[in-house]
Amino acid sequence: MFYHLFVPLADAEILGLNFFNVFRYITFRSVMAFITGLLYTLLVGPLIIKQIRKKQALEIINDYLIDLGHKEKANTPSMGGIIFLTGVLFTSLLWNNLTNHYILLMFLVTIWLGGLGFFDDYLKNILKEKKGLIARYKFLGQIVLGLFVGMILYTSPIDHHSITQICIPFFKNVTLDILWFFIPFTVLMIVGTSNGTNLTDGLDGLATGTVSIALLGLGLMSYIKGNFINAGYLNLEFIPKAGELTVFIAALIGSLLGFLWFNCKPAQVFMGDTGALTLGGQLAVISILLREEIFFIIIGGIFVIESLSSLIQIKYYQHTRRRYGTGRWFFKMAPLHHHFQKKGFSEDKIVVRFWIIALLLLAIGLSTIKLR
């Protein structure tokens, strides 16, 4: 809104100064979006938490988590993803160029997955349906979104010639063109990342912190690729519309850090599927728009590891049951953060160490920029 109100006035002088010229700049609007998102969640968060508690949308702890000390988390307000999702939408409406088709696509992803996750949380936490939304229906919602996003981008005259090319981070001017496979690949990215983020959301502040770190990497990449000079200097593909994603990402990081104020241990609210599914989808789509899917797999390695730990646990159990007649576990518990809880690590230590690993992966991912 501010962009559309003030950019037309950018050349107007007041007392000899162009006060409105700053609204043209991605950097200014990104900083303001970060601040706005942070302040919004800090101010509105307590009001939403109060309403969630009033509606009795409280977390129900699974029996297998009782031994890990999660019993005390019962009756904590859930569905807290509403806080930062409304924060990023409100903030983006204020500071983004709303004619940018990438931003409109991010609105679609946010509202679609936010609504899907909200329906799941509503069934579990308000109607007390223990399993929530049936898994196949949840997957179907993610698949339909992936197909829709993939088809929009694949058939778009703006993106068609480059959107199917995946950048290889370790080599100069090397891309992999996946052609028609781009559409199922988009589905795979959205479904995989949504569920990987959801699996990571098992300890206070774990998903919030690791997602924020991954978003920082994508935000830096969108700023570089959206600037002709910076992209040319670093030998990266220039994507004219990508710079506007930096403002959206800054709004999301600010909103998430404001949410972390209430989500750090002991959590006053959980994000629930409302937040976790949506964050994964947002990460996936941003990386696709930037042609940086492999870069994202590096900086979002925590989500990959968490997903693989659950997959390994299931497959190993099935294999040993077929071979020995009795199933055995590869990890003490999956996803991986629960394995370390079983080994006696405190929740705080696990969360902080996962944040440190996420920062290390971010540094590795950013270092590949100079290898291209």
KEKE-3310 file (N, C-alpha, C; in steps of 0.2 Angstrom, whole numbers, plus 5000, padded with zeros to 4 digits):
npx = (5004:5009:5020:5013:5006:5016:5027:5023:5025:5038:5047:5043:5046:5048:5051:5063:5068:5067:5057:5049:5056:5063:5054:5056:5066:5072:5079:5076:5062:5062:5069:5059:5048:5053:5054:5040:5033:5039:5035:5021:5018:5022:5014:5001:5001:4999:4985:4979:4983:4976:4963:4964:4965:4953:4945:4947:4957:4968:4984:4985:4994:5003:5003:5016:5025:5025:5034:5045:5045:5035:5023:5020:5017:5005:4989:4993:4991:4987:4988:4995:5001:4993:4997:5009:5007:4996:5003:5013:5006:4999:5009:5016:5006:5007:5020:5025:5026:5012:5008:5017:5020:5026:5024:5010:5009:5015:5006:4995:5000:5002:4990:4982:4989:4990:4976:4973:4981:4975:4962:4965:4971:4960:4951:4958:4961:4950:4938:4942:4945:4956:4965:4964:4964:4962:4976:4978:4970:4976:4988:4983:4978:4990:4996:4988:4990:5003:5003:4995:5003:5015:5010:5006:5018:5025:5018:5019:5022:5032:5041:5044:5055:5065:5062:5062:5075:5087:5099:5116:5125:5139:5146:5152:5141:5132:5118:5103:5092:5075:5064:5048:5047:5047:5034:5029:5040:5039:5028:5033:5043:5035:5026:5036:5044:5035:5030:5042:5046:5035:5038:5049:5044:5044:5049:5050:5052:5061:5057:5054:5065:5075:5068:5068:5082:5085:5077:5084:5095:5088:5083:5094:5099:5088:5089:5101:5100:5089:5095:5103:5116:5123:5120:5126:5140:5142:5141:5128:5112:5101:5086:5073:5061:5063:5068:5058:5054:5062:5057:5045:5051:5058:5048:5042:5052:5053:5040:5041:5051:5045:5035:5043:5046:5035:5036:5047:5055:5048:5035:5022:5013:5010:5014:5007:4999:4994:5004:5016:5015:5013:5024:5034:5029:5030:5044:5048:5042:5048:5062:5060:5056:5067:5076:5084:5084:5093:5102:5094:5091:5103:5105:5093:5095:5092:5079:5078:5086:5078:5067:5072:5076:5064:5059:5069:5068:5055:5056:5067:5061:5051:5059:5066:5056:5051:5062:5066:5055:5051:5049:5062:5070:5079:5083:5082:5070:5060:5055:5073:5076:5069:5076:5088:5082:5078:5091:5095:5098:5094:5080:5082:5096:5096:5088:5096:5108:5103:5100:5113:5119:5110:5114:5127:5125:5119:5130:5138:5130:5130:5143:5145:5141:5152:5158:5153)
npy = (4994:5006:5008:5009:5021:5031:5030:5036:5049:5051:5059:5072:5087:5092:5105:5106:5093:5075:5066:5055:5047:5036:5025:5018:5010:4993:4990:4999:4997:4983:4983:4991:4983:4972:4977:4981:4969:4962:4971:4970:4956:4956:4965:4961:4947:4943:4946:4937:4925:4925:4924:4911:4903:4906:4900:4887:4880:4870:4862:4844:4832:4818:4801:4795:4804:4808:4803:4810:4822:4830:4832:4843:4852:4851:4858:4870:4884:4881:4882:4894:4899:4908:4920:4924:4922:4931:4942:4943:4944:4956:4965:4963:4968:4981:4986:4979:4979:4977:4973:4964:4948:4938:4941:4940:4927:4921:4926:4918:4905:4906:4909:4897:4886:4890:4890:4876:4870:4876:4871:4858:4859:4865:4854:4845:4852:4860:4854:4842:4830:4817:4813:4823:4832:4820:4811:4808:4818:4829:4828:4828:4842:4848:4843:4848:4861:4862:4857:4868:4879:4875:4874:4887:4894:4887:4889:4903:4917:4926:4918:4906:4902:4901:4896:4882:4879:4873:4880:4875:4875:4873:4876:4886:4895:4884:4875:4865:4859:4855:4854:4848:4841:4849:4853:4841:4841:4853:4850:4840:4847:4856:4848:4840:4849:4856:4846:4842:4853:4853:4841:4846:4854:4851:4855:4868:4883:4877:4875:4888:4895:4889:4890:4904:4906:4899:4907:4919:4916:4914:4926:4935:4929:4932:4946:4948:4942:4950:4962:4970:4974:4968:4954:4953:4955:4945:4934:4928:4923:4936:4940:4949:4952:4947:4954:4960:4950:4950:4959:4953:4942:4948:4953:4941:4935:4945:4944:4931:4931:4939:4931:4921:4926:4922:4909:4903:4892:4892:4888:4899:4897:4887:4884:4875:4865:4875:4885:4878:4870:4879:4887:4879:4877:4890:4892:4882:4887:4900:4896:4890:4900:4908:4899:4891:4879:4868:4875:4879:4866:4864:4875:4873:4861:4855:4852:4843:4833:4830:4825:4813:4806:4801:4794:4784:4778:4772:4764:4755:4749:4742:4733:4726:4719:4711:4703:4698:4695:4703:4720:4732:4747:4760:4773:4780:4787:4795:4811:4816:4825:4821:4809:4813:4818:4807:4802:4809:4823:4840:4850:4863:4863:4855:4862:4874:4869:4864:4876:4881:4872:4875:4888:4885:4878:4888:4896:4888:4886:4900:4902:4895:4904:4911:4901:4900)
npz = (5000:5005:4995:4983:4986:4988:4980:4967:4971:4972:4965:4969:4977:4994:5004:4997:4997:4993:5000:4998:4990:4995:4996:4984:4986:4988:5000:5010:5011:5015:5027:5034:5033:5040:5053:5055:5054:5066:5076:5075:5078:5091:5097:5094:5096:5110:5111:5102:5107:5119:5114:5107:5119:5125:5116:5119:5111:5113:5115:5113:5120:5113:5119:5118:5120:5133:5141:5138:5145:5140:5146:5153:5144:5139:5136:5132:5122:5105:5087:5084:5073:5067:5071:5066:5052:5049:5052:5042:5031:5033:5034:5022:5013:5017:5013:5001:4983:4976:4963:4959:4952:4959:4972:4973:4971:4982:4992:4988:4991:5005:5010:5006:5011:5025:5027:5025:5036:5047:5046:5049:5062:5069:5069:5077:5089:5093:5090:5095:5088:5087:5077:5068:5052:5040:5034:5020:5014:5018:5011:4999:4998:4998:4986:4976:4977:4974:4960:4955:4957:4950:4937:4934:4934:4924:4913:4912:4903:4907:4915:4909:4901:4909:4922:4923:4925:4936:4947:4949:4963:4965:4954:4940:4930:4928:4925:4928:4917:4919:4912:4907:4918:4928:4934:4942:4950:4957:4965:4973:4980:4987:4995:5001:5009:5016:5025:5031:5038:5047:5054:5060:5070:5084:5096:5108:5100:5090:5076:5073:5074:5066:5053:5052:5050:5038:5030:5030:5022:5010:5008:5007:4995:4986:4986:4980:4967:4962:4959:4947:4946:4957:4955:4942:4946:4955:4947:4945:4940:4934:4940:4936:4944:4956:4967:4974:4982:4993:5002:5006:5012:5023:5030:5034:5042:5052:5058:5062:5072:5081:5085:5090:5103:5111:5109:5113:5125:5141:5131:5127:5117:5103:5086:5078:5065:5057:5056:5053:5042:5032:5033:5027:5014:5010:5010:5001:4989:4987:4985:4973:4964:4964:4957:4965:4971:4975:4983:4993:4999:5005:5014:5021:5028:5040:5040:5030:5036:5047:5041:5034:5045:5051:5040:5038:5051:5049:5038:5042:5053:5046:5038:5047:5054:5044:5041:5054:5061:5071:5073:5074:5080:5072:5077:5093:5095:5083:5075:5073:5083:5094:5097:5102:5114:5120:5123:5133:5132:5136:5132:5129:5125:5114:5105:5104:5099:5087:5080:5079:5070:5059:5056:5053:5041:5033:5032:5024:5013:5008:5005:4993:4984:4979:4972:4960)
capx = (5000:5014:5023:5008:5004:5021:5032:5021:5027:5045:5050:5040:5051:5045:5057:5069:5070:5063:5055:5046:5060:5065:5050:5058:5072:5071:5083:5072:5056:5064:5070:5053:5044:5055:5051:5033:5031:5041:5030:5014:5017:5023:5008:4994:5002:4995:4978:4977:4984:4970:4957:4965:4964:4946:4941:4950:4961:4974:4988:4985:5001:5003:5006:5023:5029:5024:5041:5051:5044:5031:5016:5019:5015:4998:4984:4996:4987:4990:4986:4998:5003:4989:5000:5014:5004:4992:5008:5017:5001:4997:5015:5017:5001:5009:5027:5027:5023:5006:5007:5022:5016:5029:5021:5004:5009:5016:4999:4991:5003:5001:4982:4980:4992:4987:4969:4974:4984:4970:4957:4968:4971:4953:4948:4962:4961:4944:4933:4945:4947:4963:4970:4964:4962:4965:4983:4978:4967:4981:4993:4979:4978:4997:4998:4984:4993:5009:5001:4993:5009:5019:5007:5006:5025:5028:5015:5019:5027:5038:5046:5044:5061:5071:5060:5063:5082:5089:5106:5120:5129:5146:5150:5150:5136:5130:5111:5100:5085:5071:5059:5041:5047:5046:5028:5029:5046:5036:5024:5038:5046:5030:5024:5042:5046:5029:5030:5048:5045:5030:5041:5054:5041:5042:5052:5049:5057:5065:5055:5054:5072:5078:5065:5071:5089:5084:5074:5089:5099:5084:5082:5100:5099:5083:5091:5107:5097:5085:5098:5106:5123:5125:5119:5132:5146:5143:5140:5122:5106:5097:5079:5070:5055:5065:5070:5052:5053:5066:5053:5041:5055:5060:5042:5041:5057:5051:5035:5043:5055:5040:5032:5048:5045:5030:5036:5053:5054:5042:5031:5016:5009:5013:5012:5002:5000:4993:5010:5022:5014:5013:5031:5037:5027:5033:5052:5049:5040:5053:5067:5059:5056:5074:5079:5089:5082:5099:5105:5089:5092:5109:5103:5088:5097:5089:5072:5080:5088:5072:5063:5076:5076:5058:5059:5074:5065:5049:5059:5071:5056:5048:5064:5068:5050:5051:5068:5067:5048:5050:5052:5067:5070:5085:5084:5078:5064:5060:5061:5079:5076:5066:5081:5092:5079:5079:5098:5095:5099:5089:5076:5086:5102:5094:5086:5101:5113:5100:5101:5120:5119:5107:5119:5133:5123:5118:5137:5141:5126:5132:5150:5145:5140:5159:5161:5150)
capy = (5000:5012:5008:5012:5028:5036:5030:5041:5055:5050:5065:5078:5089:5096:5109:5104:5086:5070:5062:5049:5043:5030:5020:5015:5005:4987:4990:5003:4993:4977:4985:4993:4977:4968:4981:4981:4962:4961:4974:4967:4950:4957:4968:4957:4940:4941:4946:4931:4919:4925:4921:4904:4900:4906:4895:4880:4877:4868:4856:4838:4828:4811:4797:4793:4810:4809:4801:4815:4828:4835:4832:4849:4856:4850:4864:4876:4886:4880:4886:4901:4901:4913:4926:4927:4923:4937:4947:4943:4946:4963:4969:4963:4973:4988:4987:4976:4981:4972:4971:4959:4942:4933:4942:4937:4919:4920:4927:4912:4899:4907:4908:4890:4881:4892:4887:4869:4869:4879:4866:4852:4861:4866:4847:4842:4856:4863:4848:4836:4825:4816:4813:4829:4830:4813:4812:4808:4824:4834:4827:4830:4849:4851:4841:4852:4868:4861:4857:4874:4884:4873:4875:4894:4896:4884:4892:4910:4920:4929:4914:4900:4900:4900:4893:4875:4878:4873:4882:4870:4880:4872:4877:4892:4895:4877:4874:4858:4861:4849:4854:4846:4838:4855:4853:4836:4843:4858:4846:4836:4852:4859:4842:4837:4854:4857:4840:4842:4859:4851:4837:4849:4858:4847:4857:4875:4887:4874:4876:4895:4898:4886:4893:4910:4906:4897:4913:4924:4914:4915:4934:4937:4927:4936:4953:4948:4940:4955:4968:4968:4975:4963:4948:4952:4955:4938:4929:4925:4925:4942:4939:4956:4953:4943:4958:4961:4944:4952:4963:4948:4938:4952:4953:4935:4935:4949:4941:4924:4933:4941:4924:4917:4929:4918:4902:4900:4888:4888:4891:4901:4896:4883:4887:4870:4864:4882:4888:4874:4868:4885:4889:4874:4879:4897:4891:4879:4891:4905:4893:4888:4906:4910:4894:4890:4873:4865:4880:4879:4860:4865:4879:4870:4854:4853:4849:4836:4828:4828:4820:4807:4802:4798:4789:4779:4774:4768:4758:4750:4745:4737:4729:4721:4715:4706:4698:4694:4694:4708:4726:4736:4755:4763:4778:4779:4789:4800:4813:4816:4829:4816:4804:4816:4819:4800:4801:4813:4830:4844:4853:4869:4861:4852:4868:4879:4866:4864:4883:4882:4868:4878:4893:4882:4876:4894:4899:4884:4888:4906:4901:4892:4909:4913:4896:4900)
capz = (5000:5005:4989:4978:4988:4989:4974:4962:4973:4973:4962:4972:4983:5000:5007:4993:4999:4990:5006:4996:4985:4998:4995:4978:4987:4992:5006:5015:5012:5018:5034:5037:5034:5046:5060:5056:5056:5072:5081:5074:5082:5098:5100:5092:5099:5117:5110:5098:5112:5123:5110:5107:5125:5126:5112:5121:5106:5117:5113:5116:5120:5112:5124:5117:5121:5140:5145:5136:5148:5137:5149:5156:5138:5138:5137:5129:5116:5098:5081:5085:5067:5065:5073:5061:5046:5048:5053:5036:5026:5034:5033:5015:5010:5018:5010:4995:4977:4975:4956:4957:4952:4964:4979:4973:4972:4989:4995:4987:4995:5012:5012:5004:5016:5031:5028:5026:5042:5051:5047:5053:5070:5071:5070:5083:5095:5095:5089:5098:5084:5089:5072:5064:5045:5038:5031:5013:5012:5019:5006:4993:4997:4996:4979:4972:4977:4970:4953:4953:4957:4945:4930:4933:4933:4918:4907:4912:4898:4910:4918:4905:4898:4914:4928:4924:4926:4943:4947:4953:4967:4965:4947:4937:4924:4926:4927:4925:4914:4921:4907:4909:4925:4933:4938:4947:4955:4961:4969:4977:4984:4992:4999:5006:5013:5021:5030:5034:5043:5052:5058:5064:5075:5090:5103:5109:5096:5086:5069:5072:5074:5060:5047:5051:5048:5031:5026:5029:5016:5004:5008:5004:4988:4982:4985:4975:4961:4960:4958:4941:4947:4962:4951:4938:4950:4958:4942:4946:4936:4936:4940:4938:4949:4962:4972:4979:4987:4999:5007:5009:5017:5028:5034:5037:5047:5058:5061:5066:5078:5086:5087:5095:5109:5114:5107:5116:5131:5140:5125:5128:5111:5098:5079:5075:5057:5053:5054:5051:5035:5028:5032:5023:5008:5008:5009:4994:4983:4986:4982:4966:4961:4964:4954:4970:4975:4978:4988:4999:5002:5009:5020:5025:5029:5046:5038:5026:5041:5051:5037:5033:5051:5051:5034:5040:5056:5047:5033:5046:5057:5042:5036:5053:5055:5039:5042:5060:5064:5076:5071:5078:5079:5071:5082:5100:5093:5077:5071:5076:5090:5100:5098:5107:5120:5123:5125:5140:5131:5138:5126:5127:5122:5107:5101:5102:5094:5080:5078:5077:5064:5054:5055:5049:5034:5030:5030:5019:5007:5005:5003:4987:4979:4976:4968:4953)
cpx = (5004:5017:5019:5006:5010:5026:5030:5023:5034:5049:5048:5045:5047:5051:5063:5072:5065:5061:5053:5050:5063:5061:5051:5062:5070:5073:5078:5066:5057:5065:5063:5048:5046:5053:5044:5030:5033:5036:5023:5013:5018:5017:5001:4995:4998:4987:4975:4978:4978:4964:4958:4963:4957:4942:4943:4953:4968:4977:4986:4991:5000:5006:5013:5027:5029:5031:5046:5050:5039:5024:5015:5017:5008:4994:4988:4992:4991:4987:4989:5001:4999:4993:5005:5012:5000:4998:5012:5012:5000:5003:5017:5013:5004:5015:5029:5023:5018:5005:5012:5019:5019:5026:5014:5004:5011:5010:4995:4994:5002:4994:4980:4983:4990:4980:4969:4976:4979:4965:4959:4968:4964:4950:4951:4960:4955:4938:4935:4945:4954:4967:4969:4962:4966:4971:4982:4974:4972:4986:4989:4979:4985:4999:4994:4987:4999:5008:4999:4999:5014:5017:5007:5013:5027:5025:5015:5024:5033:5043:5047:5051:5067:5068:5061:5071:5084:5097:5110:5125:5136:5150:5147:5146:5134:5123:5109:5093:5081:5065:5052:5041:5046:5040:5028:5035:5043:5032:5028:5041:5041:5028:5030:5044:5041:5029:5036:5048:5040:5033:5046:5051:5039:5045:5051:5054:5061:5063:5056:5061:5076:5075:5068:5078:5089:5082:5079:5093:5095:5083:5088:5101:5094:5085:5097:5104:5092:5088:5103:5114:5126:5125:5125:5139:5148:5142:5134:5117:5102:5090:5075:5065:5057:5066:5064:5051:5057:5062:5048:5045:5056:5054:5040:5046:5055:5045:5036:5047:5051:5037:5036:5048:5041:5031:5043:5051:5054:5037:5024:5011:5013:5010:5007:5004:4998:4999:5016:5021:5015:5021:5035:5036:5030:5041:5053:5048:5046:5059:5066:5059:5063:5078:5085:5087:5087:5102:5100:5090:5098:5107:5097:5089:5094:5082:5073:5082:5083:5068:5066:5076:5070:5057:5063:5071:5059:5052:5063:5066:5053:5052:5065:5062:5049:5056:5068:5060:5046:5053:5057:5068:5078:5087:5080:5071:5065:5054:5067:5079:5074:5071:5086:5089:5079:5086:5099:5097:5093:5086:5080:5092:5101:5093:5092:5106:5110:5101:5108:5121:5116:5111:5125:5131:5122:5125:5139:5137:5129:5139:5150:5144:5146:5162:5158:5153)
cpy = (5006:5013:5011:5019:5033:5036:5035:5048:5056:5056:5072:5080:5093:5099:5107:5097:5081:5065:5055:5044:5036:5024:5016:5009:4999:4987:4993:4999:4987:4978:4987:4987:4972:4971:4980:4974:4960:4964:4972:4961:4951:4960:4964:4950:4939:4941:4939:4925:4919:4922:4914:4900:4900:4901:4887:4876:4875:4862:4850:4834:4821:4807:4796:4798:4812:4808:4806:4822:4833:4835:4839:4854:4856:4856:4870:4878:4884:4884:4893:4903:4907:4920:4929:4927:4929:4943:4948:4946:4954:4967:4969:4968:4980:4990:4984:4980:4975:4970:4966:4952:4937:4934:4939:4930:4917:4921:4920:4906:4900:4906:4901:4886:4883:4889:4880:4867:4871:4874:4860:4853:4862:4859:4844:4846:4859:4858:4842:4830:4823:4816:4819:4828:4824:4815:4813:4815:4830:4834:4830:4838:4852:4849:4846:4859:4867:4861:4864:4879:4882:4875:4883:4896:4893:4887:4900:4912:4923:4924:4908:4898:4899:4897:4886:4874:4879:4875:4877:4875:4879:4874:4883:4891:4888:4877:4867:4860:4854:4848:4852:4843:4843:4855:4848:4838:4848:4855:4843:4841:4855:4854:4841:4843:4856:4852:4840:4847:4857:4846:4840:4853:4854:4849:4865:4879:4884:4876:4884:4898:4895:4888:4900:4911:4904:4903:4918:4922:4916:4923:4937:4935:4931:4943:4953:4947:4946:4961:4966:4969:4969:4956:4947:4952:4948:4932:4925:4927:4931:4940:4946:4957:4950:4948:4960:4956:4946:4955:4958:4944:4941:4952:4947:4933:4939:4946:4935:4926:4936:4935:4921:4920:4925:4911:4899:4897:4893:4891:4893:4900:4891:4885:4882:4870:4871:4885:4884:4872:4874:4888:4885:4876:4885:4896:4887:4883:4897:4902:4892:4895:4909:4905:4892:4884:4869:4869:4880:4872:4860:4869:4877:4863:4851:4849:4843:4831:4825:4823:4814:4803:4798:4793:4783:4774:4770:4762:4753:4746:4740:4732:4723:4716:4709:4701:4694:4693:4699:4715:4729:4743:4756:4768:4777:4781:4794:4804:4814:4820:4825:4811:4807:4817:4812:4799:4805:4820:4834:4848:4859:4868:4859:4858:4872:4876:4865:4870:4884:4878:4872:4884:4891:4881:4882:4897:4895:4886:4895:4906:4899:4898:4911:4907:4896:4904)
cpz = (5000:4998:4984:4980:4987:4983:4968:4964:4974:4970:4965:4977:4988:5003:5003:4994:4996:4996:5004:4992:4988:4997:4988:4980:4991:4999:5011:5016:5016:5026:5038:5038:5039:5053:5061:5058:5063:5077:5081:5079:5089:5101:5099:5095:5105:5116:5107:5103:5117:5120:5109:5113:5127:5122:5114:5115:5109:5115:5117:5115:5119:5118:5124:5119:5129:5143:5143:5140:5145:5140:5151:5150:5136:5140:5135:5123:5110:5093:5081:5078:5064:5066:5068:5054:5044:5049:5046:5031:5027:5032:5026:5011:5011:5014:5004:4989:4975:4968:4954:4958:4957:4971:4979:4974:4979:4994:4995:4991:5003:5014:5011:5010:5023:5032:5029:5033:5048:5052:5051:5061:5073:5073:5076:5089:5098:5095:5093:5094:5084:5083:5067:5057:5043:5033:5023:5010:5013:5013:4999:4992:4995:4989:4975:4971:4973:4962:4951:4952:4951:4938:4929:4931:4926:4912:4907:4907:4901:4912:4914:4903:4903:4921:4929:4925:4933:4943:4951:4957:4967:4959:4944:4931:4922:4929:4924:4923:4915:4916:4910:4916:4930:4937:4943:4952:4960:4967:4975:4982:4989:4997:5004:5011:5018:5027:5034:5039:5048:5057:5063:5070:5080:5096:5102:5105:5091:5078:5068:5071:5067:5053:5046:5048:5040:5027:5025:5023:5010:5003:5004:4996:4983:4981:4980:4968:4958:4958:4952:4942:4951:4958:4946:4941:4953:4953:4943:4941:4938:4935:4941:4943:4956:4968:4977:4984:4994:5004:5010:5014:5023:5033:5038:5043:5053:5061:5065:5072:5083:5089:5092:5102:5114:5114:5110:5123:5137:5136:5128:5123:5106:5091:5076:5068:5054:5051:5051:5044:5030:5027:5027:5016:5005:5006:5002:4988:4982:4983:4975:4962:4960:4960:4959:4974:4979:4984:4994:5002:5007:5015:5024:5027:5035:5044:5034:5031:5045:5047:5036:5039:5052:5046:5036:5046:5054:5043:5037:5050:5052:5039:5041:5054:5050:5039:5048:5064:5069:5074:5076:5076:5077:5075:5088:5099:5087:5078:5076:5083:5096:5102:5103:5114:5124:5126:5131:5139:5133:5132:5124:5123:5115:5103:5099:5098:5087:5077:5075:5071:5058:5052:5051:5042:5030:5027:5024:5012:5004:5002:4995:4981:4975:4972:4961:4948)
residu = (MET:PHE:TYR:HIS:LEU:PHE:VAL:PRO:LEU:ALA:ASP:ALA:GLU:ILE:LEU:GLY:LEU:ASN:PHE:PHE:ASN:VAL:PHE:ARG:TYR:ILE:THR:PHE:ARG:SER:VAL:MET:ALA:PHE:ILE:THR:GLY:LEU:LEU:TYR:THR:LEU:LEU:VAL:GLY:PRO:LEU:ILE:ILE:LYS:GLN:ILE:ARG:LYS:LYS:GLN:ALA:LEU:GLU:ILE:ILE:ASN:ASP:TYR:LEU:ILE:ASP:LEU:GLY:HIS:LYS:GLU:LYS:ALA:ASN:THR:PRO:SER:MET:GLY:GLY:ILE:ILE:PHE:LEU:THR:GLY:VAL:LEU:PHE:THR:SER:LEU:LEU:TRP:ASN:ASN:LEU:THR:ASN:HIS:TYR:ILE:LEU:LEU:MET:PHE:LEU:VAL:THR:ILE:TRP:LEU:GLY:GLY:LEU:GLY:PHE:PHE:ASP:ASP:TYR:LEU:LYS:ASN:ILE:LEU:LYS:GLU:LYS:LYS:GLY:LEU:ILE:ALA:ARG:TYR:LYS:PHE:LEU:GLY:GLN:ILE:VAL:LEU:GLY:LEU:PHE:VAL:GLY:MET:ILE:LEU:TYR:THR:SER:PRO:ILE:ASP:HIS:HIS:SER:ILE:THR:GLN:ILE:CYS:ILE:PRO:PHE:PHE:LYS:ASN:VAL:THR:LEU:ASP:ILE:LEU:TRP:PHE:PHE:ILE:PRO:PHE:THR:VAL:LEU:MET:ILE:VAL:GLY:THR:SER:ASN:GLY:THR:ASN:LEU:THR:ASP:GLY:LEU:ASP:GLY:LEU:ALA:THR:GLY:THR:VAL:SER:ILE:ALA:LEU:LEU:GLY:LEU:GLY:LEU:MET:SER:TYR:ILE:LYS:GLY:ASN:PHE:ILE:ASN:ALA:GLY:TYR:LEU:ASN:LEU:GLU:PHE:ILE:PRO:LYS:ALA:GLY:GLU:LEU:THR:VAL:PHE:ILE:ALA:ALA:LEU:ILE:GLY:SER:LEU:LEU:GLY:PHE:LEU:TRP:PHE:ASN:CYS:LYS:PRO:ALA:GLN:VAL:PHE:MET:GLY:ASP:THR:GLY:ALA:LEU:THR:LEU:GLY:GLY:GLN:LEU:ALA:VAL:ILE:SER:ILE:LEU:LEU:ARG:GLU:GLU:ILE:PHE:PHE:ILE:ILE:ILE:GLY:GLY:ILE:PHE:VAL:ILE:GLU:SER:LEU:SER:SER:LEU:ILE:GLN:ILE:LYS:TYR:TYR:GLN:HIS:THR:ARG:ARG:ARG:TYR:GLY:THR:GLY:ARG:TRP:PHE:PHE:LYS:MET:ALA:PRO:LEU:HIS:HIS:HIS:PHE:GLN:LYS:LYS:GLY:PHE:SER:GLU:ASP:LYS:ILE:VAL:VAL:ARG:PHE:TRP:ILE:ILE:ALA:LEU:LEU:LEU:LEU:ALA:ILE:GLY:LEU:SER:THR:ILE:LYS:LEU:ARG)
# end
